């Protein structure tokens, strides 16, 4: 009975949170409610990714050590006694009142995205005669994806921040952002020159960026940001000692290696160095994509603006990445680095409309329904 009451309270909170953006799109003139809701979902998911990074970087991931509630309640107010006891027993531990609120707000935002996708599904169903089955099937896919994402959110807590689970949780969030962006832009008018960007180049950019984001998440979830405390060298050399097998053994507890022993500083150093070196590949590929797109974007001002933003974001990623090392991992730089990664994914998806491959094919198919 208590479990049912908890779920009912959390559902009510999700409905209240979802009502705020719904009221905004309802009152705002312009596009249809369905189109506005789709773009609000993109915005909310981006915010969720950034707040998820804030939750992790503020060590609030275990602020409520159970799931989906906080000590069996829907909010930290109701669990104040348990939280204070845990904080008194371990003052430097993961449980404090502030961390509990940060963790629960992150969950509330995630539930809000889920609630909005359910509303999106209902609207797609109501418009099946005018829009066909495509949007409905797309909404079902998004709902399934957000449920999988929620499961990894639960495992993040129950498996005590196991690095591979937290990393997959972030990667799935970026997949959700990409899919929501594709879904939202399906009703946009196709560009006059849809084949300006070579499909193979865009595909390579997606793959390279995905690999780098995974490496960055692996650095963050293993707390390896300061394993190389100097820049541009690592421990004073461009060829630091490495332990690839230990550093990239994926299934292991936080702070441990595959043998259940404390992970070595050399393994953490390897994790950090891999992310830093692969950043050069990302700069080359995405830089080439941005510059080459600027050269062919005459007559497509939107594409030109996206390419400029892509290059600016790439520079920002370099600066924030360096700042994380030089200034000893300041919170603002770390958050901007995560937000920049999500923004790069968003703009690559937006650029796909001008490509002859992949995402644009899906968009054209959706438009033909």
Number of C-alpha atoms within 10 A of each C-alpha: 5 9 12 9 12 18 15 13 16 20 17 13 18 21 17 15 18 21 15 11 17 18 10 13 20 13 9 12 10 9 10 11 16 18 18 19 23 20 17 20 22 22 15 19 25 20 17 22 24 21 21 26 24 21 22 18 19 15 16 25 27 24 25 27 20 14 19 21 21 25 19 17 20 23 21 25 13 13 18 16 13 16 24 15 13 16 16 13 11 12 12 9 14 19 25 25 21 12 21 27 19 25 26 23 17 23 23 24 22 22 22 26 24 24 20 24 22 16 17 25 22 13 17 23 17 12 15 13 9 9 16 15 15 16 22 20 14 19 22 17 15 22 21 13 18 21 14 14 21 20 12 20 22 18 17 22 20 14 14 16 21 21 24 22 23 25 24 18 24 23 19 18 22 22 18 21 26 22 19 24 22 24 21 20 18 21 13 11 10 15 15 10 14 15 15 21 22 16 18 13 16 23 17 15 22 19 13 19 23 18 16 21 22 18 22 26 23 25 26 21 21 24 17 20 24 19 20 23 19 16 15 14 13 20 15 12 11 12 10 15 14 17 16 15 12 19 24 18 13 15 13 18 21 18 17 17 20 16 11 11 11 12 19 15 15 18 22 26 25 26 28 25 25 16 20 22 12 16 22 11 15 21 18 12 18 24 19 15 21 23 15 15 21 19 11 13 18 11 11 15 11 14 23 20 12 18 26 16 16 25 20 15 19 20 15 17 23 16 14 22 21 19 18 19 20 15 13 14 18 14 14 13 21 22 19 18 25 24 19 22 22 24 19 22 22 21 18 23 21 21 24 26 29 23 23 18 19 15 23 23 14 15 20 15 12 19 17 10 11
